[in-house]
Structures are given as structure tokens and as C-alpha cells.
Amino acid sequence: MVAVDQRLSYRGELYAGDVISVRSAIIELGTSSVRFVHEMQRDETGEHVATSMLKGVHIDTVARRSCPLPEELRAAAGKLLVADASPWDSWPPPRAFVG
């Protein structure tokens, strides 16, 4: 896999001792690509402090071209695909925690 798009949006500051949670989800699954999101929140307040969205493409390292994801990987990733990816259509995304 190669990363072809990486986005990061910081929304709030974290301090030493803050307890945080990170939720992740696959938001798009293509023939040779996957787009996923990580969202961070401060547990004490529920404040959305950061979102990271990435798109990776599966490549043939010899041919140096994209190639289809292996079927077992597609099947596993498909189980993690969110039903509605529209909260991440705009950038930066609104507060749209992975549930």
C-alpha cells in the first residue's frame, strides 16, 4: 500500500494526563484502494480534538502500478465499512464520530 492522500485536522489542544479515545473506520473501499478515518476525542469532555483521513492504494511493487486488493483483505475490510460515509465528505469534517 502507498498513501496517496493524508489529511489531518486539529480541533483542540491536548495536555499531559488527558485521557483520549481514538475511533477508526473504513469509509470507502475500492477495487485497489481504501479510505479510512481516525477520530480522537478527549474522554473527560467528549471534545473532538482531531481527525485524520487517509487513502491508500494497493500496488504491485515490481510493475509500480495499482492492482486489486487481495480478496481476503477486501472481505475483511468490507466488514469494517461504515454504512454512511457522508459525514467525511467535506474537509475538515464536522464532528462525526465513528460509532
MARVOMAR-705631 format. One record per atom (N, C-alpha, C, O, CB): residue number from 1; residue in three letters; x, z, y. Coordinates in steps of 0.1 Angstrom, whole numbers. Atoms other than C-alpha are relative to their C-alpha. Glycine has a CB too. Layout:
ROSE bamar drengu     X     Z     Y
ROSE   NUM    ALA     X     Z     Y
...
! end
This chain:
ROSE bamar drengu     X     Z     Y
ROSE     1    MET     8     0   -12
ROSE     1    MET     0     0     0
ROSE     1    MET     9     0    12
ROSE     1    MET    20     6    13
ROSE     1    MET   -10    12     0
ROSE     2    VAL    -6     0   -14
ROSE     2    VAL    10    -7    36
ROSE     2    VAL   -10     4    10
ROSE     2    VAL   -22     0     8
ROSE     2    VAL     7   -13     3
ROSE     3    ALA     9    -4   -11
ROSE     3    ALA    -6     9    66
ROSE     3    ALA     0   -11    10
ROSE     3    ALA    10   -15    16
ROSE     3    ALA     4    14     6
ROSE     4    VAL     1    10   -10
ROSE     4    VAL   -19   -18    89
ROSE     4    VAL    -7     4    12
ROSE     4    VAL    -7    -3    22
ROSE     4    VAL    -8   -12    -6
ROSE     5    ASP     6    -5   -12
ROSE     5    ASP   -39     3   113
ROSE     5    ASP     0    15    -2
ROSE     5    ASP    -5    21   -12
ROSE     5    ASP   -15    -5     2
ROSE     6    GLN     0   -15     0
ROSE     6    GLN   -34    40   122
ROSE     6    GLN    -4     5    13
ROSE     6    GLN     1     1    24
ROSE     6    GLN    14     6    -4
ROSE     7    ARG     6    -5   -12
ROSE     7    ARG   -54    58   148
ROSE     7    ARG     0    15    -1
ROSE     7    ARG    -4    21   -11
ROSE     7    ARG   -13    -6     4
ROSE     8    LEU     1   -15    -1
ROSE     8    LEU   -52    95   159
ROSE     8    LEU    -6     4    13
ROSE     8    LEU    -1    -1    24
ROSE     8    LEU    14     6    -2
ROSE     9    SER     6    -5   -12
ROSE     9    SER   -74   112   184
ROSE     9    SER     1    16     0
ROSE     9    SER    -5    22    -9
ROSE     9    SER   -15    -5     1
ROSE    10    TYR    -1   -15    -1
ROSE    10    TYR   -65   148   195
ROSE    10    TYR   -11     4    10
ROSE    10    TYR   -13    -2    21
ROSE    10    TYR    14     4     5
ROSE    11    ARG    11    -4    -8
ROSE    11    ARG   -95   166   209
ROSE    11    ARG     1    15     5
ROSE    11    ARG    -5    19    15
ROSE    11    ARG   -13    -1    -7
ROSE    12    GLY    -2   -14    -4
ROSE    12    GLY   -83   202   212
ROSE    12    GLY    13     5    -5
ROSE    12    GLY    19     0   -14
ROSE    12    GLY   -12     9    -6
ROSE    13    GLU   -13    -6     3
ROSE    13    GLU   -53   224   210
ROSE    13    GLU    -1    10   -11
ROSE    13    GLU   -11    17   -12
ROSE    13    GLU     7     6    12
ROSE    14    LEU     0   -10    10
ROSE    14    LEU   -44   245   180
ROSE    14    LEU    11    10     4
ROSE    14    LEU    21     6    10
ROSE    14    LEU     3    -6   -14
ROSE    15    TYR    -9   -11    -4
ROSE    15    TYR   -25   278   183
ROSE    15    TYR     5     6   -13
ROSE    15    TYR    -2     6   -23
ROSE    15    TYR    -6    10     9
ROSE    16    ALA    -5    -7    11
ROSE    16    ALA    -3   297   159
ROSE    16    ALA   -10    10    -5
ROSE    16    ALA   -16    18     2
ROSE    16    ALA    13     8     3
ROSE    17    GLY    10    -9     6
ROSE    17    GLY   -26   316   135
ROSE    17    GLY   -14    -6    -2
ROSE    17    GLY   -22     0    -9
ROSE    17    GLY    -1    12     8
ROSE    18    ASP    13     7     2
ROSE    18    ASP   -56   292   138
ROSE    18    ASP    -2    -4   -14
ROSE    18    ASP     7    -9   -21
ROSE    18    ASP    -1   -12    10
ROSE    19    VAL     4     5    14
ROSE    19    VAL   -73   286   105
ROSE    19    VAL    -8   -13     2
ROSE    19    VAL   -17   -14    10
ROSE    19    VAL    -9    11    -8
ROSE    20    ILE     6    13    -1
ROSE    20    ILE   -83   250   101
ROSE    20    ILE    -5    -6   -13
ROSE    20    ILE     0    -1   -24
ROSE    20    ILE    10   -10     7
ROSE    21    SER     4     8    12
ROSE    21    SER  -101   227    77
ROSE    21    SER     2   -15     3
ROSE    21    SER     0   -19    14
ROSE    21    SER   -15     3    -4
ROSE    22    VAL    -1    14    -1
ROSE    22    VAL   -94   191    71
ROSE    22    VAL    -9    -6   -11
ROSE    22    VAL    -8    -3   -23
ROSE    22    VAL    15    -5    -2
ROSE    23    ARG     9     7    10
ROSE    23    ARG  -121   169    55
ROSE    23    ARG     4   -15     1
ROSE    23    ARG     7   -20    11
ROSE    23    ARG   -15     2     4
ROSE    24    SER    -4    14     1
ROSE    24    SER  -114   134    43
ROSE    24    SER   -11    -8    -8
ROSE    24    SER   -18    -3   -16
ROSE    24    SER    14    -1    -7
ROSE    25    ALA    10     9     7
ROSE    25    ALA  -135   104    32
ROSE    25    ALA     5   -14     1
ROSE    25    ALA    12   -18    10
ROSE    25    ALA   -14     1     6
ROSE    26    ILE    -2    15    -1
ROSE    26    ILE  -132    67    24
ROSE    26    ILE   -12    -5     7
ROSE    26    ILE   -23    -3     3
ROSE    26    ILE     2    -6   -15
ROSE    27    ILE    11     5    -8
ROSE    27    ILE  -152    48    49
ROSE    27    ILE    -2   -15    -2
ROSE    27    ILE   -12   -21     3
ROSE    27    ILE     2     3    15
ROSE    28    GLU     2    14     3
ROSE    28    GLU  -146    12    38
ROSE    28    GLU     9    -3   -12
ROSE    28    GLU    21     1   -13
ROSE    28    GLU     4    -8    13
ROSE    29    LEU    -8     4    12
ROSE    29    LEU  -134    -3     5
ROSE    29    LEU    -2   -15    -1
ROSE    29    LEU   -12   -20    -4
ROSE    29    LEU    -5     7   -13
ROSE    30    GLY    -1    15     1
ROSE    30    GLY  -124   -40     5
ROSE    30    GLY     6    -4   -14
ROSE    30    GLY     9     5   -22
ROSE    30    GLY     7    -6    11
ROSE    31    THR    -6     5    13
ROSE    31    THR  -110   -62   -23
ROSE    31    THR    14     5    -1
ROSE    31    THR    19     9   -12
ROSE    31    THR    -1   -15     0
ROSE    32    SER   -14    -4     0
ROSE    32    SER   -75   -53   -13
ROSE    32    SER     4    11    10
ROSE    32    SER    15    14    12
ROSE    32    SER     9   -12     3
ROSE    33    SER    -3   -10   -10
ROSE    33    SER   -79   -27    14
ROSE    33    SER    -9    12    -1
ROSE    33    SER   -19    12    -8
ROSE    33    SER    -2    -6    14
ROSE    34    VAL     8   -12    -1
ROSE    34    VAL   -92     8    20
ROSE    34    VAL     2     6    14
ROSE    34    VAL    13     6    19
ROSE    34    VAL     5    10   -11
ROSE    35    ARG    -1    -7   -13
ROSE    35    ARG  -100    26    53
ROSE    35    ARG    -6    14    -3
ROSE    35    ARG   -16    16    -9
ROSE    35    ARG    -9    -8    11
ROSE    36    PHE     4   -14     2
ROSE    36    PHE  -102    63    53
ROSE    36    PHE     2     8    13
ROSE    36    PHE     9     4    22
ROSE    36    PHE     7     6   -12
ROSE    37    VAL     0    -9   -12
ROSE    37    VAL  -106    92    78
ROSE    37    VAL     3    14    -4
ROSE    37    VAL    -1    19   -15
ROSE    37    VAL   -14    -1     8
ROSE    38    HIS    -3   -14     1
ROSE    38    HIS   -93   127    81
ROSE    38    HIS    -5     7    13
ROSE    38    HIS    -2     2    24
ROSE    38    HIS    15     3    -3
ROSE    39    GLU     5    -8   -12
ROSE    39    GLU  -111   152   104
ROSE    39    GLU     4    14    -1
ROSE    39    GLU     3    20   -11
ROSE    39    GLU   -15    -2     2
ROSE    40    MET    -5   -13    -1
ROSE    40    MET   -97   185   115
ROSE    40    MET    -9     9     9
ROSE    40    MET   -13     4    20
ROSE    40    MET    14     1     4
ROSE    41    GLN     7    -9    -9
ROSE    41    GLN  -117   215   128
ROSE    41    GLN     6    14    -1
ROSE    41    GLN    12    18   -11
ROSE    41    GLN   -15     0    -5
ROSE    42    ARG    -4   -14    -1
ROSE    42    ARG  -109   250   139
ROSE    42    ARG   -11     8    -6
ROSE    42    ARG   -23     7    -2
ROSE    42    ARG     3     4    15
ROSE    43    ASP    11    -7     8
ROSE    43    ASP  -128   272   114
ROSE    43    ASP    -7    11     8
ROSE    43    ASP   -19    12     7
ROSE    43    ASP     6     6   -12
ROSE    44    GLU     6   -11    -7
ROSE    44    GLU  -134   301   138
ROSE    44    GLU   -12    -5     9
ROSE    44    GLU   -22     2    11
ROSE    44    GLU    10     8     8
ROSE    45    THR     9     5    -9
ROSE    45    THR  -153   280   163
ROSE    45    THR    -8   -13    -4
ROSE    45    THR   -18   -16     2
ROSE    45    THR     7    -3    14
ROSE    46    GLY     6    13     5
ROSE    46    GLY  -162   248   144
ROSE    46    GLY     4   -12     9
ROSE    46    GLY    -1   -23     8
ROSE    46    GLY   -15     1     0
ROSE    47    GLU    -4    11    -9
ROSE    47    GLU  -144   228   172
ROSE    47    GLU     7   -11    -7
ROSE    47    GLU    16    -9   -16
ROSE    47    GLU     9     6    11
ROSE    48    HIS    -6    12     6
ROSE    48    HIS  -135   193   162
ROSE    48    HIS    13    -2     8
ROSE    48    HIS    13    -5    20
ROSE    48    HIS    -9   -13     2
ROSE    49    VAL   -12     0    -7
ROSE    49    VAL   -98   192   171
ROSE    49    VAL     8   -13    -2
ROSE    49    VAL    17   -16     6
ROSE    49    VAL     9    11    -4
ROSE    50    ALA    -8    12     1
ROSE    50    ALA   -85   159   157
ROSE    50    ALA    -7    -9   -11
ROSE    50    ALA   -13    -4   -20
ROSE    50    ALA    14     3    -4
ROSE    51    THR     5    10    10
ROSE    51    THR   -95   127   138
ROSE    51    THR    12   -10    -2
ROSE    51    THR    18   -15     8
ROSE    51    THR   -13    -7     5
ROSE    52    SER   -10    11     3
ROSE    52    SER   -71   103   121
ROSE    52    SER    -7   -10    -9
ROSE    52    SER   -14    -6   -19
ROSE    52    SER    12     6    -8
ROSE    53    MET     6    10     8
ROSE    53    MET   -83    70   107
ROSE    53    MET    11   -10    -3
ROSE    53    MET    19   -14     5
ROSE    53    MET   -12    -7     8
ROSE    54    LEU   -10     9     5
ROSE    54    LEU   -61    47    86
ROSE    54    LEU    -6   -11    -8
ROSE    54    LEU   -16    -9   -15
ROSE    54    LEU    11     8    -7
ROSE    55    LYS     4    11     9
ROSE    55    LYS   -64    13    69
ROSE    55    LYS    13    -4    -7
ROSE    55    LYS    23    -6    -1
ROSE    55    LYS    -6   -12     8
ROSE    56    GLY   -12     5     9
ROSE    56    GLY   -41     4    40
ROSE    56    GLY    -4   -12    -7
ROSE    56    GLY   -16   -14   -11
ROSE    56    GLY     4    12    -9
ROSE    57    VAL     2    13     8
ROSE    57    VAL   -37   -29    22
ROSE    57    VAL     9     1   -12
ROSE    57    VAL    21     3   -10
ROSE    57    VAL     3   -12     9
ROSE    58    HIS    -7     1    13
ROSE    58    HIS   -26   -32   -14
ROSE    58    HIS     8   -13     0
ROSE    58    HIS     3   -24     3
ROSE    58    HIS    -9     1   -12
ROSE    59    ILE    -8    12     0
ROSE    59    ILE     3   -56   -16
ROSE    59    ILE     8    -2   -12
ROSE    59    ILE    12     7   -20
ROSE    59    ILE    10     0    12
ROSE    60    ASP   -10     4    10
ROSE    60    ASP    24   -75   -41
ROSE    60    ASP    14     0     7
ROSE    60    ASP    16    -8    16
ROSE    60    ASP    -4   -14    -6
ROSE    61    THR   -13    -2    -7
ROSE    61    THR    59   -64   -31
ROSE    61    THR    10   -12    -2
ROSE    61    THR    19   -14     6
ROSE    61    THR     7    13    -4
ROSE    62    VAL    -8    12     2
ROSE    62    VAL    75   -95   -46
ROSE    62    VAL    -4   -11     8
ROSE    62    VAL     4   -18    15
ROSE    62    VAL     0    -3   -15
ROSE    63    ALA     6    12    -7
ROSE    63    ALA    52  -121   -31
ROSE    63    ALA    -2     4    15
ROSE    63    ALA    -3    -5    23
ROSE    63    ALA   -13    -4    -6
ROSE    64    ARG     1    -5   -14
ROSE    64    ARG    49   -99     1
ROSE    64    ARG   -14    -5     6
ROSE    64    ARG   -14   -10    17
ROSE    64    ARG    11    -5     9
ROSE    65    ARG    14     4    -4
ROSE    65    ARG    11  -107     2
ROSE    65    ARG    -9    11    -5
ROSE    65    ARG    -6    18   -14
ROSE    65    ARG    -4   -14    -5
ROSE    66    SER    10    -9     5
ROSE    66    SER   -20   -87    -1
ROSE    66    SER    -5    -5   -14
ROSE    66    SER    -5   -17   -17
ROSE    66    SER   -12     1    10
ROSE    67    CYS     5     3    13
ROSE    67    CYS   -35   -85   -36
ROSE    67    CYS   -11    10    -3
ROSE    67    CYS   -12    20     3
ROSE    67    CYS    11     0   -11
ROSE    68    PRO    11    -9     3
ROSE    68    PRO   -66   -70   -51
ROSE    68    PRO     4    14    -5
ROSE    68    PRO    14    15   -12
ROSE    68    PRO    -9    -6   -11
ROSE    69    LEU    -2   -13     5
ROSE    69    LEU   -67   -33   -57
ROSE    69    LEU    -3     0   -16
ROSE    69    LEU   -12    -6   -20
ROSE    69    LEU    -9    11     7
ROSE    70    PRO     3    -1    14
ROSE    70    PRO   -65   -24   -94
ROSE    70    PRO   -14     6    -3
ROSE    70    PRO   -18    14     5
ROSE    70    PRO    11     9    -7
ROSE    71    GLU    14    -4     2
ROSE    71    GLU  -100   -19  -109
ROSE    71    GLU    -2    15    -2
ROSE    71    GLU   -11    20     3
ROSE    71    GLU    -5    -8   -12
ROSE    72    GLU     2   -15     2
ROSE    72    GLU   -94    17  -119
ROSE    72    GLU     1     7    13
ROSE    72    GLU    -5    18    15
ROSE    72    GLU    10     5   -10
ROSE    73    LEU    -1    -6   -13
ROSE    73    LEU   -83    25   -84
ROSE    73    LEU   -13    -2     9
ROSE    73    LEU   -18     7    15
ROSE    73    LEU    12    -5     8
ROSE    74    ARG    12     3    -7
ROSE    74    ARG  -113     7   -69
ROSE    74    ARG   -12     9    -5
ROSE    74    ARG   -20    14     4
ROSE    74    ARG    -4   -15    -2
ROSE    75    ALA    11    -8     5
ROSE    75    ALA  -137    26   -92
ROSE    75    ALA     1    14     5
ROSE    75    ALA    -9    20     9
ROSE    75    ALA     1    -1   -16
ROSE    76    ALA    -2   -14    -5
ROSE    76    ALA  -122    60   -83
ROSE    76    ALA    -2     1    15
ROSE    76    ALA    -9    10    19
ROSE    76    ALA    15     5    -3
ROSE    77    ALA     2    -1   -14
ROSE    77    ALA  -122    52   -46
ROSE    77    ALA   -15    -2     4
ROSE    77    ALA   -20     4    13
ROSE    77    ALA     8   -11     7
ROSE    78    GLY    15     3    -2
ROSE    78    GLY  -158    39   -48
ROSE    78    GLY    -8    13    -1
ROSE    78    GLY   -18    14     6
ROSE    78    GLY    -5   -10   -10
ROSE    79    LYS     7   -13     1
ROSE    79    LYS  -169    74   -58
ROSE    79    LYS     2     9    12
ROSE    79    LYS    -6    18    14
ROSE    79    LYS     5     8   -13
ROSE    80    LEU    -2    -8   -12
ROSE    80    LEU  -155    88   -26
ROSE    80    LEU    -5    -7    13
ROSE    80    LEU    -3    -1    24
ROSE    80    LEU    15     3     2
ROSE    81    LEU     4     7   -11
ROSE    81    LEU  -170    62    -3
ROSE    81    LEU   -13     6     6
ROSE    81    LEU   -22     9    -1
ROSE    81    LEU    -4   -15    -4
ROSE    82    VAL    12    -6    -7
ROSE    82    VAL  -194    76    23
ROSE    82    VAL   -11   -10     1
ROSE    82    VAL    -9   -22     1
ROSE    82    VAL     4     5    15
ROSE    83    ALA    12     8     0
ROSE    83    ALA  -229    63    24
ROSE    83    ALA    -2    -7    13
ROSE    83    ALA    -6   -19    14
ROSE    83    ALA   -13     8    -4
ROSE    84    ASP     2     6   -14
ROSE    84    ASP  -229    57    62
ROSE    84    ASP    13     2     8
ROSE    84    ASP    16    13    12
ROSE    84    ASP   -12     7     7
ROSE    85    ALA   -13     0    -7
ROSE    85    ALA  -196    49    79
ROSE    85    ALA    -2    -2    15
ROSE    85    ALA     8    -2    22
ROSE    85    ALA    10   -10    -6
ROSE    86    SER     2     4   -15
ROSE    86    SER  -212    41   113
ROSE    86    SER     5    11    10
ROSE    86    SER     9     7    21
ROSE    86    SER   -15    -1     2
ROSE    87    PRO    -6    -9   -10
ROSE    87    PRO  -200    74   129
ROSE    87    PRO    14    -3     4
ROSE    87    PRO    19     1    15
ROSE    87    PRO    -1    14    -5
ROSE    88    TRP   -14     3    -3
ROSE    88    TRP  -165    60   128
ROSE    88    TRP     2   -15     5
ROSE    88    TRP    13   -20     5
ROSE    88    TRP     9     2   -12
ROSE    89    ASP     0    14    -5
ROSE    89    ASP  -174    25   142
ROSE    89    ASP     7    -1    13
ROSE    89    ASP    13   -11    16
ROSE    89    ASP   -14    -6     0
ROSE    90    SER    -6     0   -13
ROSE    90    SER  -163    34   177
ROSE    90    SER    13     9     0
ROSE    90    SER    15    17    -9
ROSE    90    SER   -10     5    11
ROSE    91    TRP   -13    -8     0
ROSE    91    TRP  -129    48   187
ROSE    91    TRP     2     4    15
ROSE    91    TRP     1    -4    24
ROSE    91    TRP    12    -8    -5
ROSE    92    PRO     0   -10    10
ROSE    92    PRO  -124    75   194
ROSE    92    PRO   -14     4    -4
ROSE    92    PRO   -24     2     3
ROSE    92    PRO     7    13     6
ROSE    93    PRO    14    -3     5
ROSE    93    PRO  -153    86   172
ROSE    93    PRO    -5    13     6
ROSE    93    PRO     2    22    10
ROSE    93    PRO     1     1   -15
ROSE    94    PRO     6   -13    -5
ROSE    94    PRO  -178   112   183
ROSE    94    PRO     2    10   -11
ROSE    94    PRO     8     7   -22
ROSE    94    PRO   -15    -2     2
ROSE    95    ARG    -1   -10    10
ROSE    95    ARG  -179   145   164
ROSE    95    ARG    -9    -5   -12
ROSE    95    ARG   -21    -6   -10
ROSE    95    ARG    -5    14     5
ROSE    96    ALA     7     6    11
ROSE    96    ALA  -189   131   130
ROSE    96    ALA     6     5   -13
ROSE    96    ALA    11    -3   -21
ROSE    96    ALA     0   -15     0
ROSE    97    PHE    -7    -6    12
ROSE    97    PHE  -176   155   103
ROSE    97    PHE    -4    -6   -13
ROSE    97    PHE   -16    -8   -16
ROSE    97    PHE    -1    15     0
ROSE    98    VAL     3     4    14
ROSE    98    VAL  -173   143    68
ROSE    98    VAL    -7    11    -6
ROSE    98    VAL    -3    23    -5
ROSE    98    VAL    14    -3    -8
ROSE    99    GLY     8   -11     5
ROSE    99    GLY  -199   162    50
ROSE    99    GLY     2     2   -14
ROSE    99    GLY    -4    11   -20
ROSE    99    GLY   -14    -2     1
! end
